[in-house]
Amino acid sequence: MSVSVFNDEKLQQQFDKDGYIVVTFLSNEEVARLKNLYAEVSLQIPASFHSTSFSTDDALKQKINDAVEKIYSSKAEIFFHDIKKLGSSFLTKPTGISGTMPVHQDWTVVDEEQFYSVTAWVPLQDVNENNGAIKVLPGSHRFSKTLRSPNIPNEFDGLSEVISKQMKTLNMNAGEAFIFNHALLHASWLNQSSSPRVAVTYGLIPSEAKLYLYLKNENDKLVKYSMPDDMFSKYTNIGAPPACGEKMDEFDYEIKPVNEFQLKQMMNSVKELKMKPIFKDEEKQKFFEREGYVVYPLLNEAEVSDLKSFYESLQIKDEMGFGFHVSMDQKDKDISKRVREKMWGVVLPKLSEHLKDFKPFVASYVVKDPNPKGVVPAHQDWSFVDKEEDGFCSITCWTALVETNIDNGAMGVIRGSHKMMGNNRPSPSPQTPVPLSEHMFSIFPYLKTLDMKAGEVLMFDNRTFHASPPNTSNEIRLAAGVGVTQKDAQLIHYSLKPDGKESTIIKYKVDEDFYLKYNNALLAKMYDERKLIEDYEVLEEIAYTFPQYSSEELIEMIKAAGNEFNVPMCERLAKLFNYNMDGSAKEEPKVEVVEEKWVEPIQEEWKWNDERNFFQKYTPLNIAREIKKRVEGV
């Protein structure tokens, strides 16, 4: 929303992002004056939640407005510009359950396609969970544009309990202001103290905005009324047609309740990744936080040639025999160490031109051999750092040493997927169940494949879903992989507890040498033998859980993040796997599935619930139908 009401640009940005801000607003002396005013106008403590705007005593409301305006006018000038003031009121929340204020949004009173309406809510005593502090769901003002009215249901009414668990409590001092967009989902704790909780509200809208009211009539139509600027003072018969309003329109309007999955979609759509900055370029940082990856030139021709020559000198073999391998899998750990030293020596100085306050923790050559049936399904990489929820993240810097495209198995990503799960990602594979186990192939058609020149780097968050189609060329696809993180991040490793229950993960404090000692093959063997990692400190044991989505739900989330069905790739795969475009098979296709995790060796098989191949899991007939629909528009 481009309209601005705050004088301070940073406050406006915070308000636009979260739907609210909390600022110091009144002095102790001003709070005391308002308390005295409240004592004058309040004859008794109300039996339930009460606003003085409900009163039919116009003189009383005018007295409150005038007194509050004398105190607030100078504050409003400091914080706001080009606004229209809507008046003030006292809000009283009595003690006990009678003062309950559930999860809700305030009415739609402006054209929210262009504007928003605002309230400044100021408590006259310190507030916390015990005496009725406000709770908010940050960013929820951006969930939808559904109209809100005194007498129509709210689309979130059935989700109050779910939303409450996600809300943030605003513990505030007396005189601070909670300034919020009326579309924000908010509520308040029960007042369990011995005194009423009192707050003062101050309403405002952009100066160009006009006020409206929406009400359902006896014919189940929604009526739109044009309302005067003092509507909150004049409109007291809540739910009834307003005597002070003018009818503008009448129309059908259906409120469709939001279900829990749709709520998760909405929350993901507005989620801002909390990340400690690592890029020097602010635009790269923003793009990475939003999309989960970024591509840019890194190495020059000589540096690419140097790394290719070093790789050739090592004569590295695919010891696992799966057609995709990484140098870290070598039994000779001296090779892994030499690769790390060489790669860090070439790549890190160039990364330093783009990154700040970072450190490396791993390095390896990533090799994908020619294999026309080798599909790498969508997956996430291990967790490498502690406290991802506090802004730390691990990043793979995947630098192409040859030109990569769909012919030789270009890397691909699902945009924005780093924000979809929030799960810990332990070893080993295939023993550890993971969120994408049931969806690796169903989400594959939404992969954004990335053509890259030799020397370009793909930096992706290790939470980002990534994959690649087969290498159908005659040459290997060679890349240099370096893992980096913020300089002050703590390296950790999660490993599934080898008790056969699949319910607990062990969190280890590790260093960069951990990845020279342990790879997935060794960790898988240790798990099967019920052995623990013994040479690193155990930080804690954690219950292992992750979000559960159906493929249909996950695809909806992927689409909501801006990902599109990759028609050219799927057309190519249908042909490659010998299917007709009507979805019928020319012959039974075979597919070799490999796991492209350059820090982990490839396992011979995944832990599937069934053994269907790519086009049995995501049928060619369905692909063909979707291609036809998109290409022909039918």
Number of C-alpha atoms within 10 A of each C-alpha: 10 7 12 19 20 19 15 13 11 10 17 19 14 13 20 20 18 21 24 24 19 17 15 13 19 19 12 10 10 16 21 16 16 20 16 11 16 20 11 9 14 13 8 7 14 15 13 16 18 18 18 19 22 16 16 14 12 12 10 14 22 15 13 22 19 13 15 22 17 10 15 18 11 10 13 19 13 13 15 16 15 14 18 16 19 21 23 28 24 27 21 22 29 26 22 17 14 14 23 18 17 17 21 20 20 18 17 21 24 19 15 15 8 12 19 23 23 23 23 23 23 27 24 24 19 16 21 18 17 11 23 29 20 23 22 24 22 22 24 23 23 19 18 10 12 15 21 22 20 16 14 17 15 20 19 20 15 14 15 14 11 12 18 19 9 13 17 13 19 17 13 20 15 20 25 21 23 20 20 25 24 22 26 23 26 25 22 23 21 23 24 17 14 10 12 21 24 22 24 25 20 22 20 20 23 21 13 11 17 16 19 21 23 24 22 21 14 7 7 14 15 21 18 18 21 20 22 17 17 13 20 16 22 21 21 15 12 12 15 13 18 19 11 13 18 15 15 10 12 16 11 10 14 14 13 11 14 15 14 14 14 15 17 13 21 19 19 20 20 17 17 14 20 14 16 16 19 20 19 14 13 11 10 17 19 15 12 22 20 19 21 25 25 18 18 15 15 19 21 13 10 10 16 22 16 15 20 17 11 14 17 9 9 12 8 16 12 17 15 16 11 19 19 26 29 29 29 28 28 19 10 10 15 12 18 22 19 15 23 22 13 16 21 21 11 15 21 16 12 16 18 14 12 14 19 15 14 17 16 19 18 26 32 27 27 25 20 23 23 20 21 20 18 24 23 24 24 25 25 20 22 21 21 28 21 21 12 20 12 11 14 22 24 24 24 24 25 24 28 27 26 20 16 22 19 20 18 25 28 21 23 23 24 28 24 26 25 23 22 21 16 13 18 21 24 22 26 25 23 19 16 21 22 23 17 21 17 19 21 20 24 20 21 29 21 23 26 21 21 17 17 21 16 20 24 24 24 23 21 23 28 22 26 24 26 27 26 26 26 25 25 18 15 12 13 19 23 22 28 27 27 24 24 25 23 22 13 10 19 15 19 23 25 25 25 29 24 20 13 12 8 15 15 18 23 21 22 21 18 18 16 15 11 17 19 20 11 16 18 20 19 15 20 22 12 15 23 14 11 12 14 15 14 8 9 15 12 16 12 11 15 15 11 19 15 14 11 13 16 10 16 12 15 20 19 15 23 21 15 15 21 13 20 15 18 15 18 11 19 21 16 14 22 21 13 14 20 18 21 15 17 13 17 14 16 10 10 8 15 13 16 17 22 23 25 27 20 27 27 24 25 25 20 14 13 18 15 11 8 9 11 11 15 22 22 12 15 18 17 26 19 13 22 21 16 17 20 15 11 12 10 8 8 9
